[in-house]
Amino acid sequence: MTEASLVSRFDAVLSDLDGVVYAGPHAIPGAVESLQRLESVGVRLGYVTNNASRTPAQVAAHLRELGAPAEDNQVVSSSQAAGDLLAGLLAPGSRVMITGSPALAHEIELVGLTPVHSAKDDPVAVVQGFNPDIGWKDLAEASYVVAAGALWVATNTDMSIPQARGIAPGNGTLVAAVASATGKQPRVAGKPEAPLFHSAARRLKSERPIVVGDRLDTDILGGNRAGFATAAVLTGVDTPESVLAARSSERPGYLLADLTDLYDPYPEIVEEGSKFRCGKATAEVQDGLIKVSGSGQDLDAWRAACAAWWAANPDAADATTPRLEWMEN
């Protein structure tokens, strides 16, 4: 590693999993090697995941099977965050209905609460996390309890998850079903809330972490809310087009093709009059149109386009897709 590499600016990487390290059961090309390399350059590694269907130990075991470095305590999950949140709000031993996986139930037990699985058990709260085996009856039980006024916590509200075969519905779609049925909204324990990232940084004793993720609405928004540097990789959900269009709170500090880009120098973006230059590409905004001198296949061109559009729209409350005009160099 040289001082010019991007990763040399930080003391830890807080990495998302789905869409960054793996998609479905398979590692994303270059990801494992990039994670293995961190130790040799003196950068710590933590995994921050909204996946509540498995325990941190199970997640770490899967990562090790893929060849990635992973101790159990390097994984911080939204199910842990949900357990911590509920433990701070409920009396010890309180009954909590689990709408999710056995791993989620285990985290609830670890914080001294009592997992139950039916409205007939008189739970005082519902915790909802992703489980591919959840069906209508499970959502109905949750709805009965939520509608009756119980505390409702969701591990996360990801609307989609990347799988080997494509993009699939995430926990947010299941949460939305209960919300539609009850007219209620849950408290969210995991991303995009900041505490999950702060917890991971504390575990690593990190003062200068960079959050790396593939989703603007969870990884990047959460990292930004935590006050950390953020990098979006293009190996999962979001694309150069969606990054460009992002609302202000979801804009990453860095745009990477994949984890291998951590070891390259990050190109400087220079403002030259009305234009922004990145590498050989330039971009400028004229009457709502972004004129880009460069190729749409060149990541530097997208970086320049982002810099120009974001400078022209610094306080975007909503995602806005601009018009682009490409002018090949």
ABEGO torsion letter per residue (X at the ends): XBAABAAAABABBBBBABGAABBEABBBBGAAAAAAAAAAAGBBBBBBBABAABBAAAAAAAAAAAGBBBBAAABBBAAAAAAAAAAAABBBGBBBBBBEBAAAAAAAAAAGBBBBABAAAGBABBBBBBBAABBAAAAAAAAAAAAAGBBBBBABABABBBBAAEBBBBAAAAAAAAAAAAGBBBBBABOABAAAAAAAAAAAGBABBBBBBABAAAAAAAAAAAGBBBBBBAABABBAAAAAABBAAABBABBBABAAAAABBBBBBBBBEABBBBEABBBBBBGGBBBBBEBAABAAAAAAAAAAAAAABABBABBBBBBBBBBBX
